[in-house]
Amino acid sequence: MVHREIEIDEDADRILTQLATDYAGDPGKALSALLRVSESIESFLDDNEELHRDSLLAQVERSERGFREGRFTTWEEVKRRNGL
């Protein structure tokens, strides 16, 4: 076991306290579980990106081509045109 002192904001503390109820009220156990899940999610995303690499690259190319050809407008330009 490692002891580490961290500072979190009030919203994060509220969320951690809620999650801790599933771990007998222990925020350390809840945080440990979240970190493990985060690692699993990252691994899943990496695998998914690799599996769909060709499709994702094709989407990026279509998007970049659309901007180069002037068919698309950036969100910043839309806001500027509409005074937002």
VEXDOTOR-471505 format. One record per residue: residue number from 1; x, y, z of N, C-alpha, C, O in turn. Coordinates in nm, 2 decimals, m for minus. Layout:
BEGIN
<r fikol="NUM" n_x="X" n_y="Y" n_z="Z" ca_x="X" ca_y="Y" ca_z="Z" c_x="X" c_y="Y" c_z="Z" o_x="X" o_y="Y" o_z="Z"/>
...
end
This chain:
BEGIN
<r fikol="1" n_x="0.08" n_y="m0.12" n_z="0.00" ca_x="0.00" ca_y="0.00" ca_z="0.00" c_x="0.09" c_y="0.12" c_z="0.00" o_x="0.19" o_y="0.13" o_z="0.07"/>
<r fikol="2" n_x="0.05" n_y="0.22" n_z="m0.08" ca_x="0.12" ca_y="0.35" ca_z="m0.08" c_x="0.03" c_y="0.46" c_z="m0.03" o_x="m0.09" o_y="0.46" o_z="m0.06"/>
<r fikol="3" n_x="0.08" n_y="0.55" n_z="0.05" ca_x="0.00" ca_y="0.66" ca_z="0.11" c_x="0.04" c_y="0.78" c_z="0.03" o_x="0.16" o_y="0.81" o_z="0.02"/>
<r fikol="4" n_x="m0.06" n_y="0.85" n_z="m0.03" ca_x="m0.03" ca_y="0.97" ca_z="m0.11" c_x="m0.14" c_y="1.07" c_z="m0.07" o_x="m0.26" o_y="1.04" o_z="m0.07"/>
<r fikol="5" n_x="m0.09" n_y="1.19" n_z="m0.05" ca_x="m0.19" ca_y="1.30" ca_z="m0.02" c_x="m0.21" c_y="1.38" c_z="m0.15" o_x="m0.11" o_y="1.43" o_z="m0.21"/>
<r fikol="6" n_x="m0.33" n_y="1.40" n_z="m0.19" ca_x="m0.37" ca_y="1.48" ca_z="m0.31" c_x="m0.47" c_y="1.59" c_z="m0.27" o_x="m0.54" o_y="1.58" o_z="m0.17"/>
<r fikol="7" n_x="m0.47" n_y="1.69" n_z="m0.36" ca_x="m0.57" ca_y="1.79" ca_z="m0.34" c_x="m0.67" c_y="1.79" c_z="m0.46" o_x="m0.63" o_y="1.78" o_z="m0.58"/>
<r fikol="8" n_x="m0.80" n_y="1.78" n_z="m0.43" ca_x="m0.90" ca_y="1.78" ca_z="m0.54" c_x="m1.00" c_y="1.89" c_z="m0.51" o_x="m1.02" o_y="1.93" o_z="m0.40"/>
<r fikol="9" n_x="m1.07" n_y="1.93" n_z="m0.62" ca_x="m1.17" ca_y="2.03" ca_z="m0.60" c_x="m1.30" c_y="1.97" c_z="m0.54" o_x="m1.31" o_y="1.85" o_z="m0.53"/>
<r fikol="10" n_x="m1.39" n_y="2.06" n_z="m0.51" ca_x="m1.51" ca_y="2.02" ca_z="m0.44" c_x="m1.60" c_y="1.93" c_z="m0.52" o_x="m1.66" o_y="1.83" o_z="m0.47"/>
<r fikol="11" n_x="m1.61" n_y="1.95" n_z="m0.65" ca_x="m1.69" ca_y="1.86" ca_z="m0.74" c_x="m1.63" c_y="1.72" c_z="m0.74" o_x="m1.70" o_y="1.62" o_z="m0.73"/>
<r fikol="12" n_x="m1.50" n_y="1.72" n_z="m0.76" ca_x="m1.43" ca_y="1.59" ca_z="m0.76" c_x="m1.45" c_y="1.51" c_z="m0.63" o_x="m1.47" o_y="1.39" o_z="m0.62"/>
<r fikol="13" n_x="m1.44" n_y="1.59" n_z="m0.52" ca_x="m1.46" ca_y="1.53" ca_z="m0.39" c_x="m1.60" c_y="1.47" c_z="m0.37" o_x="m1.62" o_y="1.36" o_z="m0.32"/>
<r fikol="14" n_x="m1.70" n_y="1.55" n_z="m0.42" ca_x="m1.84" ca_y="1.50" ca_z="m0.42" c_x="m1.86" c_y="1.37" c_z="m0.50" o_x="m1.92" o_y="1.28" o_z="m0.45"/>
<r fikol="15" n_x="m1.80" n_y="1.37" n_z="m0.61" ca_x="m1.81" ca_y="1.25" ca_z="m0.70" c_x="m1.74" c_y="1.13" c_z="m0.64" o_x="m1.79" o_y="1.02" o_z="m0.63"/>
<r fikol="16" n_x="m1.62" n_y="1.15" n_z="m0.58" ca_x="m1.54" ca_y="1.05" ca_z="m0.52" c_x="m1.62" c_y="0.99" c_z="m0.40" o_x="m1.62" o_y="0.87" o_z="m0.37"/>
<r fikol="17" n_x="m1.68" n_y="1.08" n_z="m0.32" ca_x="m1.76" ca_y="1.04" ca_z="m0.20" c_x="m1.87" c_y="0.95" c_z="m0.25" o_x="m1.90" o_y="0.85" o_z="m0.18"/>
<r fikol="18" n_x="m1.94" n_y="0.99" n_z="m0.36" ca_x="m2.05" ca_y="0.91" ca_z="m0.41" c_x="m2.00" c_y="0.77" c_z="m0.46" o_x="m2.06" o_y="0.67" o_z="m0.43"/>
<r fikol="19" n_x="m1.89" n_y="0.77" n_z="m0.53" ca_x="m1.84" ca_y="0.64" ca_z="m0.58" c_x="m1.79" c_y="0.55" c_z="m0.46" o_x="m1.80" o_y="0.43" o_z="m0.47"/>
<r fikol="20" n_x="m1.74" n_y="0.62" n_z="m0.36" ca_x="m1.69" ca_y="0.54" ca_z="m0.24" c_x="m1.80" c_y="0.46" c_z="m0.18" o_x="m1.77" o_y="0.36" o_z="m0.11"/>
<r fikol="21" n_x="m1.92" n_y="0.50" n_z="m0.19" ca_x="m2.03" ca_y="0.42" ca_z="m0.13" c_x="m2.03" c_y="0.27" c_z="m0.18" o_x="m2.07" o_y="0.18" o_z="m0.11"/>
<r fikol="22" n_x="m1.99" n_y="0.25" n_z="m0.30" ca_x="m1.98" ca_y="0.12" ca_z="m0.36" c_x="m1.86" c_y="0.04" c_z="m0.31" o_x="m1.84" o_y="m0.08" o_z="m0.33"/>
<r fikol="23" n_x="m1.77" n_y="0.11" n_z="m0.24" ca_x="m1.65" ca_y="0.05" ca_z="m0.18" c_x="m1.64" c_y="0.06" c_z="m0.03" o_x="m1.54" o_y="0.10" o_z="0.03"/>
<r fikol="24" n_x="m1.76" n_y="0.04" n_z="0.03" ca_x="m1.77" ca_y="0.04" ca_z="0.18" c_x="m1.73" c_y="0.18" c_z="0.23" o_x="m1.67" o_y="0.19" o_z="0.34"/>
<r fikol="25" n_x="m1.75" n_y="0.28" n_z="0.15" ca_x="m1.72" ca_y="0.42" ca_z="0.20" c_x="m1.57" c_y="0.46" c_z="0.19" o_x="m1.54" o_y="0.56" o_z="0.24"/>
<r fikol="26" n_x="m1.49" n_y="0.37" n_z="0.13" ca_x="m1.35" ca_y="0.39" ca_z="0.12" c_x="m1.31" c_y="0.47" c_z="m0.01" o_x="m1.31" o_y="0.40" o_z="m0.11"/>
<r fikol="27" n_x="m1.28" n_y="0.60" n_z="0.00" ca_x="m1.25" ca_y="0.67" ca_z="m0.12" c_x="m1.12" c_y="0.62" c_z="m0.19" o_x="m1.10" o_y="0.63" o_z="m0.31"/>
<r fikol="28" n_x="m1.02" n_y="0.57" n_z="m0.11" ca_x="m0.90" ca_y="0.51" ca_z="m0.16" c_x="m0.92" c_y="0.39" c_z="m0.25" o_x="m0.87" o_y="0.38" o_z="m0.36"/>
<r fikol="29" n_x="m1.01" n_y="0.31" n_z="m0.21" ca_x="m1.05" ca_y="0.19" ca_z="m0.29" c_x="m1.12" c_y="0.23" c_z="m0.42" o_x="m1.10" o_y="0.18" o_z="m0.53"/>
<r fikol="30" n_x="m1.21" n_y="0.33" n_z="m0.40" ca_x="m1.28" ca_y="0.38" ca_z="m0.52" c_x="m1.19" c_y="0.44" c_z="m0.62" o_x="m1.20" o_y="0.42" o_z="m0.74"/>
<r fikol="31" n_x="m1.09" n_y="0.52" n_z="m0.57" ca_x="m1.00" ca_y="0.59" ca_z="m0.66" c_x="m0.91" c_y="0.48" c_z="m0.73" o_x="m0.88" o_y="0.49" o_z="m0.85"/>
<r fikol="32" n_x="m0.86" n_y="0.38" n_z="m0.65" ca_x="m0.78" ca_y="0.27" ca_z="m0.71" c_x="m0.86" c_y="0.20" c_z="m0.82" o_x="m0.80" o_y="0.17" o_z="m0.93"/>
<r fikol="33" n_x="m0.99" n_y="0.18" n_z="m0.80" ca_x="m1.07" ca_y="0.11" ca_z="m0.90" c_x="m1.08" c_y="0.20" c_z="m1.03" o_x="m1.07" o_y="0.15" o_z="m1.14"/>
<r fikol="34" n_x="m1.10" n_y="0.33" n_z="m1.01" ca_x="m1.11" ca_y="0.42" ca_z="m1.12" c_x="m0.98" c_y="0.42" c_z="m1.20" o_x="m0.99" o_y="0.43" o_z="m1.33"/>
<r fikol="35" n_x="m0.87" n_y="0.42" n_z="m1.14" ca_x="m0.74" ca_y="0.43" ca_z="m1.21" c_x="m0.72" c_y="0.30" c_z="m1.29" o_x="m0.67" o_y="0.30" o_z="m1.40"/>
<r fikol="36" n_x="m0.76" n_y="0.19" n_z="m1.23" ca_x="m0.75" ca_y="0.06" ca_z="m1.31" c_x="m0.84" c_y="0.06" c_z="m1.43" o_x="m0.81" o_y="0.02" o_z="m1.54"/>
<r fikol="37" n_x="m0.97" n_y="0.11" n_z="m1.41" ca_x="m1.06" ca_y="0.12" ca_z="m1.52" c_x="m1.01" c_y="0.22" c_z="m1.63" o_x="m1.02" o_y="0.19" o_z="m1.75"/>
<r fikol="38" n_x="m0.95" n_y="0.32" n_z="m1.59" ca_x="m0.89" ca_y="0.42" ca_z="m1.68" c_x="m0.79" c_y="0.36" c_z="m1.77" o_x="m0.79" o_y="0.38" o_z="m1.89"/>
<r fikol="39" n_x="m0.70" n_y="0.27" n_z="m1.71" ca_x="m0.60" ca_y="0.20" ca_z="m1.79" c_x="m0.67" c_y="0.11" c_z="m1.89" o_x="m0.62" o_y="0.10" o_z="m2.00"/>
<r fikol="40" n_x="m0.77" n_y="0.04" n_z="m1.85" ca_x="m0.85" ca_y="m0.05" ca_z="m1.94" c_x="m0.91" c_y="0.02" c_z="m2.05" o_x="m0.91" o_y="m0.02" o_z="m2.17"/>
<r fikol="41" n_x="m0.97" n_y="0.14" n_z="m2.02" ca_x="m1.03" ca_y="0.22" ca_z="m2.13" c_x="m0.93" c_y="0.27" c_z="m2.23" o_x="m0.95" o_y="0.26" o_z="m2.35"/>
<r fikol="42" n_x="m0.81" n_y="0.31" n_z="m2.18" ca_x="m0.70" ca_y="0.36" ca_z="m2.27" c_x="m0.66" c_y="0.24" c_z="m2.36" o_x="m0.64" o_y="0.26" o_z="m2.48"/>
<r fikol="43" n_x="m0.65" n_y="0.12" n_z="m2.31" ca_x="m0.61" ca_y="0.01" ca_z="m2.39" c_x="m0.72" c_y="m0.02" c_z="m2.49" o_x="m0.68" o_y="m0.05" o_z="m2.61"/>
<r fikol="44" n_x="m0.84" n_y="m0.02" n_z="m2.45" ca_x="m0.95" ca_y="m0.04" ca_z="m2.54" c_x="m0.95" c_y="0.06" c_z="m2.66" o_x="m0.97" o_y="0.02" o_z="m2.77"/>
<r fikol="45" n_x="m0.93" n_y="0.19" n_z="m2.62" ca_x="m0.93" ca_y="0.29" ca_z="m2.73" c_x="m0.81" c_y="0.27" c_z="m2.82" o_x="m0.83" o_y="0.28" o_z="m2.94"/>
<r fikol="46" n_x="m0.69" n_y="0.23" n_z="m2.77" ca_x="m0.58" ca_y="0.21" ca_z="m2.86" c_x="m0.61" c_y="0.09" c_z="m2.95" o_x="m0.58" o_y="0.10" o_z="m3.07"/>
<r fikol="47" n_x="m0.67" n_y="m0.02" n_z="m2.90" ca_x="m0.70" ca_y="m0.13" ca_z="m2.98" c_x="m0.80" c_y="m0.09" c_z="m3.09" o_x="m0.79" o_y="m0.13" o_z="m3.20"/>
<r fikol="48" n_x="m0.90" n_y="m0.02" n_z="m3.05" ca_x="m1.01" ca_y="0.02" ca_z="m3.14" c_x="m0.95" c_y="0.12" c_z="m3.25" o_x="m0.99" o_y="0.10" o_z="m3.37"/>
<r fikol="49" n_x="m0.87" n_y="0.21" n_z="m3.21" ca_x="m0.81" ca_y="0.30" ca_z="m3.31" c_x="m0.73" c_y="0.22" c_z="m3.41" o_x="m0.73" o_y="0.25" o_z="m3.53"/>
<r fikol="50" n_x="m0.65" n_y="0.12" n_z="m3.36" ca_x="m0.57" ca_y="0.04" ca_z="m3.45" c_x="m0.66" c_y="m0.04" c_z="m3.55" o_x="m0.63" o_y="m0.05" o_z="m3.67"/>
<r fikol="51" n_x="m0.76" n_y="m0.10" n_z="m3.49" ca_x="m0.85" ca_y="m0.18" ca_z="m3.57" c_x="m0.92" c_y="m0.10" c_z="m3.68" o_x="m0.94" o_y="m0.15" o_z="m3.79"/>
<r fikol="52" n_x="m0.95" n_y="0.03" n_z="m3.66" ca_x="m1.02" ca_y="0.11" ca_z="m3.75" c_x="m0.93" c_y="0.22" c_z="m3.81" o_x="m0.98" o_y="0.32" o_z="m3.86"/>
<r fikol="53" n_x="m0.80" n_y="0.20" n_z="m3.81" ca_x="m0.71" ca_y="0.30" ca_z="m3.85" c_x="m0.73" c_y="0.35" c_z="m3.99" o_x="m0.74" o_y="0.47" o_z="m4.01"/>
<r fikol="54" n_x="m0.75" n_y="0.26" n_z="m4.09" ca_x="m0.78" ca_y="0.31" ca_z="m4.23" c_x="m0.90" c_y="0.40" c_z="m4.24" o_x="m0.90" o_y="0.50" o_z="m4.31"/>
<r fikol="55" n_x="m1.01" n_y="0.36" n_z="m4.17" ca_x="m1.13" ca_y="0.44" ca_z="m4.18" c_x="m1.11" c_y="0.57" c_z="m4.11" o_x="m1.16" o_y="0.67" o_z="m4.17"/>
<r fikol="56" n_x="m1.04" n_y="0.57" n_z="m4.00" ca_x="m1.02" ca_y="0.70" ca_z="m3.93" c_x="m0.93" c_y="0.79" c_z="m4.01" o_x="m0.96" o_y="0.91" o_z="m4.02"/>
<r fikol="57" n_x="m0.83" n_y="0.74" n_z="m4.07" ca_x="m0.74" ca_y="0.82" ca_z="m4.16" c_x="m0.82" c_y="0.88" c_z="m4.28" o_x="m0.79" o_y="0.99" o_z="m4.32"/>
<r fikol="58" n_x="m0.91" n_y="0.79" n_z="m4.34" ca_x="m0.99" ca_y="0.84" ca_z="m4.45" c_x="m1.08" c_y="0.95" c_z="m4.41" o_x="m1.10" o_y="1.05" o_z="m4.48"/>
<r fikol="59" n_x="m1.14" n_y="0.95" n_z="m4.29" ca_x="m1.22" ca_y="1.05" ca_z="m4.24" c_x="m1.14" c_y="1.18" c_z="m4.22" o_x="m1.19" o_y="1.29" o_z="m4.25"/>
<r fikol="60" n_x="m1.02" n_y="1.17" n_z="m4.16" ca_x="m0.94" ca_y="1.29" ca_z="m4.15" c_x="m0.90" c_y="1.35" c_z="m4.28" o_x="m0.91" o_y="1.47" o_z="m4.30"/>
<r fikol="61" n_x="m0.87" n_y="1.27" n_z="m4.38" ca_x="m0.83" ca_y="1.32" ca_z="m4.51" c_x="m0.95" c_y="1.39" c_z="m4.58" o_x="m0.94" o_y="1.50" o_z="m4.63"/>
<r fikol="62" n_x="m1.07" n_y="1.33" n_z="m4.57" ca_x="m1.19" ca_y="1.39" ca_z="m4.62" c_x="m1.22" c_y="1.53" c_z="m4.56" o_x="m1.25" o_y="1.63" o_z="m4.63"/>
<r fikol="63" n_x="m1.20" n_y="1.53" n_z="m4.43" ca_x="m1.22" ca_y="1.66" ca_z="m4.36" c_x="m1.12" c_y="1.76" c_z="m4.40" o_x="m1.16" o_y="1.88" o_z="m4.43"/>
<r fikol="64" n_x="m1.00" n_y="1.73" n_z="m4.40" ca_x="m0.89" ca_y="1.82" ca_z="m4.44" c_x="m0.91" c_y="1.87" c_z="m4.58" o_x="m0.89" o_y="1.99" o_z="m4.61"/>
<r fikol="65" n_x="m0.95" n_y="1.78" n_z="m4.67" ca_x="m0.97" ca_y="1.82" ca_z="m4.81" c_x="m1.09" c_y="1.91" c_z="m4.82" o_x="m1.08" o_y="2.01" o_z="m4.90"/>
<r fikol="66" n_x="m1.19" n_y="1.89" n_z="m4.74" ca_x="m1.31" ca_y="1.98" ca_z="m4.74" c_x="m1.27" c_y="2.12" c_z="m4.70" o_x="m1.32" o_y="2.22" o_z="m4.76"/>
<r fikol="67" n_x="m1.19" n_y="2.13" n_z="m4.60" ca_x="m1.14" ca_y="2.26" ca_z="m4.56" c_x="m1.05" c_y="2.33" c_z="m4.66" o_x="m1.07" o_y="2.45" o_z="m4.69"/>
<r fikol="68" n_x="m0.96" n_y="2.25" n_z="m4.72" ca_x="m0.88" ca_y="2.31" ca_z="m4.83" c_x="m0.96" c_y="2.35" c_z="m4.95" o_x="m0.92" o_y="2.46" o_z="m5.01"/>
<r fikol="69" n_x="m1.06" n_y="2.28" n_z="m4.98" ca_x="m1.14" ca_y="2.32" ca_z="m5.10" c_x="m1.25" c_y="2.42" c_z="m5.06" o_x="m1.33" o_y="2.46" o_z="m5.15"/>
<r fikol="70" n_x="m1.26" n_y="2.46" n_z="m4.94" ca_x="m1.35" ca_y="2.57" ca_z="m4.90" c_x="m1.49" c_y="2.52" c_z="m4.88" o_x="m1.59" o_y="2.60" o_z="m4.87"/>
<r fikol="71" n_x="m1.52" n_y="2.39" n_z="m4.87" ca_x="m1.65" ca_y="2.34" ca_z="m4.85" c_x="m1.70" c_y="2.34" c_z="m4.71" o_x="m1.81" o_y="2.34" o_z="m4.68"/>
<r fikol="72" n_x="m1.60" n_y="2.35" n_z="m4.62" ca_x="m1.63" ca_y="2.35" ca_z="m4.47" c_x="m1.59" c_y="2.49" c_z="m4.41" o_x="m1.50" o_y="2.55" o_z="m4.46"/>
<r fikol="73" n_x="m1.65" n_y="2.52" n_z="m4.30" ca_x="m1.62" ca_y="2.65" ca_z="m4.23" c_x="m1.59" c_y="2.61" c_z="m4.09" o_x="m1.66" o_y="2.53" o_z="m4.03"/>
<r fikol="74" n_x="m1.49" n_y="2.67" n_z="m4.03" ca_x="m1.45" ca_y="2.65" ca_z="m3.90" c_x="m1.56" c_y="2.70" c_z="m3.80" o_x="m1.63" o_y="2.80" o_z="m3.84"/>
<r fikol="75" n_x="m1.57" n_y="2.65" n_z="m3.68" ca_x="m1.66" ca_y="2.70" ca_z="m3.58" c_x="m1.63" c_y="2.85" c_z="m3.55" o_x="m1.72" o_y="2.93" o_z="m3.53"/>
<r fikol="76" n_x="m1.50" n_y="2.88" n_z="m3.54" ca_x="m1.46" ca_y="3.01" ca_z="m3.51" c_x="m1.51" c_y="3.11" c_z="m3.62" o_x="m1.56" o_y="3.22" o_z="m3.59"/>
<r fikol="77" n_x="m1.51" n_y="3.07" n_z="m3.75" ca_x="m1.56" ca_y="3.15" ca_z="m3.85" c_x="m1.71" c_y="3.17" c_z="m3.85" o_x="m1.76" o_y="3.28" o_z="m3.87"/>
<r fikol="78" n_x="m1.78" n_y="3.06" n_z="m3.82" ca_x="m1.93" ca_y="3.07" ca_z="m3.80" c_x="m1.96" c_y="3.17" c_z="m3.69" o_x="m2.05" o_y="3.25" o_z="m3.71"/>
<r fikol="79" n_x="m1.89" n_y="3.16" n_z="m3.58" ca_x="m1.92" ca_y="3.25" ca_z="m3.47" c_x="m1.89" c_y="3.39" c_z="m3.51" o_x="m1.97" o_y="3.49" o_z="m3.48"/>
<r fikol="80" n_x="m1.78" n_y="3.42" n_z="m3.58" ca_x="m1.74" ca_y="3.55" ca_z="m3.62" c_x="m1.85" c_y="3.61" c_z="m3.71" o_x="m1.89" o_y="3.72" o_z="m3.70"/>
<r fikol="81" n_x="m1.89" n_y="3.53" n_z="m3.81" ca_x="m1.99" ca_y="3.58" ca_z="m3.91" c_x="m2.13" c_y="3.61" c_z="m3.84" o_x="m2.20" o_y="3.70" o_z="m3.89"/>
<r fikol="82" n_x="m2.16" n_y="3.54" n_z="m3.73" ca_x="m2.29" ca_y="3.56" ca_z="m3.67" c_x="m2.28" c_y="3.65" c_z="m3.54" o_x="m2.37" o_y="3.66" o_z="m3.46"/>
<r fikol="83" n_x="m2.16" n_y="3.70" n_z="m3.52" ca_x="m2.14" ca_y="3.79" ca_z="m3.40" c_x="m2.16" c_y="3.72" c_z="m3.27" o_x="m2.20" o_y="3.78" o_z="m3.17"/>
<r fikol="84" n_x="m2.11" n_y="3.60" n_z="m3.26" ca_x="m2.12" ca_y="3.52" ca_z="m3.14" c_x="m2.00" c_y="3.53" c_z="m3.06" o_x="m1.99" o_y="3.47" o_z="m2.95"/>
end
